[in-house]
Amino acid sequence: MIKIVFPDLSEREFKKGVTPFEIANSISLSLAKKCMVAKLNDELIDMSQELTEDGKIELILGGEDGYENLLNHSCAHMLAQAIKQLYPNAMFGVGPAIEEGFYYDIDSENPITTEDLAKIEVEMKKVVKEALPITRFTKSREEAIAFFKEKNEPYKVELIEDLPEDAEISFYQQGEFVDLCAGPHLMTTKPVKAFKLTSIAGAYWRGSEKNKMLTRIYGTSFTKKADLEEYITRMEEAKKRDHRKLGKELGLFMMSDEGPGFPFFLPKGMV
């Protein structure tokens, strides 16, 4: 048996191997349905992770602190799955959650442009509708490298080869899509409802100009559609106030092919 301490400092004993989902279910079925992630000793973990030692647990509902990071991380995997379905030969770099969203770096022989984002979103919505279970498993270092070499994922192979020899190599699978990831993630793709792919940029692999330029797709995800709409409105308003846009419109500076990315100040700008 293991001892679990709750936020109100109450304690209960459970069988070794119990999951946060089972703990939530033992309290109430409705709580288990609302819980999306858990904190064990202040570290975010999957609801399906087996617990083998005593610890302090916090069950986090959708919309609570810590959930949006999880939502964005899971949405990044859904983006990669959609890309793989649309562009089977695409290869993947990294796809983390970031402040106010997520991104994924992609190497595709078919150029992906801003016009393709709507098509990719449609494919992501299909993944949501399927409510695919998201499951975690591990492999040895050698097995993990062989797995991604077989799938022609050189960037994943490089990431694994840079990990310590004794590192636990974890994977997450949803449907046929499998990704290298430390987690945690949602239990299924179903809760990811309000999301938007926002932009495309170029990004050198691992931030080095010596490496290949990959396509980075940015996006964001929220628990409610109203929150997503508010975010989109806020971003549109920010674009209107962008100094790079206003400066050119007001005749303060100009851009030139002679100096890419460099503003040449005009007389009004000098003043």
N, C-alpha and C positions, 0 to 999 in steps of 0.2 A: 504493500500500500504506500501511497505518497500523500503528503499533506499539502493542501492548496489553501493559500491565504487570499481572501477577497479584499477589495478596497476599503470596506468597512471594518477590516481586521478580523472578521469572522473566519473560522477555519473549518474545512471539511476534508475527509479522507476519501481517496479514490483509488481504484486499481491502477497499478503501473501500466502505462500505455494508453491511458485515457486521453481523449482529444479535447481541445477547448469547445468544439461543437457539442460533444457529449456532456461536458460540464454545463454548458448553457442549457441543453435539453433537459438535464436533471433538475434545473431550476424552473423552467417553463418552456413549453413548445414554442410559444410566441417569441420568447427571448431568443431562442436558437435561430428562428427564421430571420430575425432582425440583425443578429450579430454577423459582422463581415470579417473581422480580424481580431486578434487578441494580443495583449502584451504580457509576456512572461518575464518577470524581473526587469521591467521597463524596456524590453526588446520586443519589437513587433514579430509575431509568428503567424503561420497559417492556422486557420480554424481546424484543419485536419491533422496538424502535427501531433504526434504521440508524445506525451509527457512521461518522463521516466524518473524525475527527481522532484523533491519538494520545491515549492516556489510561490511567488506572489503573482496572481493573475488579475488582469483587467479585461473584460469583454467589451469590445468597441462596436457600437452600432453604426449603421450607415449615416454619414453626415457628421460624425463626431471627429475630434482631433485625431489625426493619424489615418483616417479613412481615405481622404482625398489622395494622399500619396499612393496608397494601395490601389485606388481606382485608376489613377493615371498610369501606374506601372502595369496593371493588367491590360489597360487600353493600348499601351505600347505593343504588347504581345499580340493583341488583336490586329493592330495595324500590320505587323510583320506577317501574320497569318493571311491577311487579305492580300498583301503584296505577293506572297508566295503563290496564292491561287491565281492571281492575275498575271504575274511574271514568274513562271516556274523556275527560270534560270537565275533569279536574283540571289545575291549572297548578302549576308547580314553582318554588320559590325556590332555596335552596342545600342541599347534602347532603354535608357533609364527614365525614371520620373524626375522632373525638375520643378523649380518654383513655377506655379501656375500652369503645369502641364507635363508634357513628355516629348520625346523625340525618338526617332530610330534612324540610324545610318545604314544606307543601302547601296550596294554595288550592283547595278542592273545594266545589261547590254542594251536594253530598250530604255531610252531616256524617259525619265518621269518628270512631268512638268506640272505647273500649278493647275492647268486645265484637267489633269488626271485626278486631282484630289477628290472631286465629287464622285467619280467612279469608284475610287478606293473606299470612300465612306459607305457607299451602297453595299460593297462587299463586306465591310465590317458589320453593318447592320444585319446581314445574313448570319454572321457568326453569333451575334447577340441573340437572334431569334432561335438559333439551335440550342441555346442554353447548355453549351458544352461543359462538362465537368473539367476543372483544372486540377491536375494531379501532379504531385512531386515524386521524383525518384532520384537515385544517385547511381553513379558509375565510378569505377576506379579511373585513375588518370589515363592509363593506357587504353581502357575501353572508351573513355570519353573522346580521346584523340582519334581513335579508329572510327568511332561513330560519325564525327564531323568530317573526317577525310572522305568517308564513303558518301556523305551528302554534299560533297564539294563546298564546304564552308571553311575556307582558309583563315578567315578572320577569327572565327571561333577557335580553330586549332591553335592559332597564335596566342589567344587569350589564355587557353588552358595550359599551354607550354610555359607561360610566364608565372603560373600559380606555384606555390610551394609544393614540394614532392608529396607531403602528407595532407594536402588540402582535400576537403570533401567536395567532390564535383557534383553539383545538384542540377537537375533539369526539371522543367515544367512542361506538361503536355496538355493540349486542348484539341480534341479531334485528332487529325493526323499531324498537326503542327507541334514540333518539339523545339524548345529553346534552352540554351545554357542560361541559368539564372540562379541567384542566391535567394530570391523571394523576399518577402512573402507575397501571396496573391489571393485573389478572391477564390471562392470554392467553385464557382461557375462563371461563364461569360454573361449570364442573364442580367445581373444588376447594372451593367454598363449601358446606360440608355442615352444620357445627354453628353454627346462628345462632338468635337469639331476639329478637322485638320485645318491648321491655320496658315502655314507657309512652308516654303521649300528653300533650302540654302545649300551651298557647297560646304563640305567639311573634310579636311585632310584626316585620313585614318590615324587615330591616336594623336591628333593635333600637330603632326610634323609635316612640313611642306615637302619633305623627302618622300613621303608616302602618297598613295593614290588619293585623288579627290573623290569622296563619296557623296551621295545625295542624302541630305538630312531633311526628313519630314517632321515638322513640328505639329503638335496638336494639344488639345486640352479636354478635360472631362470633368463633369460635375454630377452631383447626386440628383439635381433637379433641372428640368429644362429651363425654368425661369432664371436660375443662376447662370446657366450657359448663355442665355439671351442677354442678361445684364452684362456679362463679361464681354460679349461680342460688341455691344453698344459702347462700352467703355473703351475698347480697343479702337473702334472707328472714330470716336471723339479724340482719342490721343493722336491718331494719324493726322487729323485736321490741324492739330497744334504742334506737329513735328517740326522742329527748327530746320531740318534739312529740306522740308517742303516749303515752309514759310519763307526761309531765307532766299530761295530762288525766286519765289513769287514776288517778293518785295524788292528784288534787285539788289540784294546785299552781297551775293556771291554767285559764281557760275562754276560749272564743272566742265572739264575739257579732257579729251582723249590723251593729251600730252601728260596729264598727271592723274591717272585713274584713282578715284576715291579722295582726291585732294581738292579742297575748295579754293578757287581763285577769287579773292575779295575785289568787289567793284567799288567805285568811289563812295557810294552810300554805305557800303559795308565798312570801309575804312573809317568813316565818320562815326 
